[in-house]
Amino acid sequence: MASSAKTALAAHFMQDALAAAQSHPLPNCQGDGPCRILADTAPPQAAPPFPIRFPRGPDGAPPGEIVYENKILTCKDCGNPFDFTARDQMFYAEKGFENEPQRCRDCRAARKSQRTNGASIPSSTSGLREMFDAVCAQCGMSTTVPFKPRGDRPVYCRACFASIGAVRA
């Protein structure tokens, strides 16, 4: 849109606003400029029984308005400084993390790979489960299962279990 068209459009909106203000006059509103309601012209109200204070953030910003700035943190493993960017801070806030990271990306990745022993195993199954030897009730083949067979119920190998379509309880 050309600047002259923008100016004409702005003038049109100003004329509409001025006409609306003149048809519904406000205190301290003159027809020669924008109308504002000033704090001292507001209708009087009863004073609240106690002072109302609005919480402010540590940087003095109003509530709900969080200002993120890049920070330089020190890794507690390697001691090297690393950037905690505004983008990372927003990600931490979205996830609900309250603490800043203690380690740089490289040290975090190294710790994560140590926990999983280099394998891409979900952390919920990273602990080794005790397995028990059993004999399949259908094919008679030797197999291992993650529970101790009691003998009162049949135990199946993977192939037989899949073929009978057993329902997990």
Buried (B, 14 or more C-beta within 10 A) or exposed (E): EEEEEEEEEEEEEEEEEBEEBEEEEEEEBEEEEEBEEEEEEEEEEEEEEEEEEEEEEEEEEEEEEEEBEEEEBEBEEEEEEBEBEEEBBEEBEEEEEEEEBEBBEEBBEBEEEEEEEEEEEEEEEEEEEEEEEBEBEBEEEEBEBEEEBEEEEBBBBEEBBEEEEEEEE
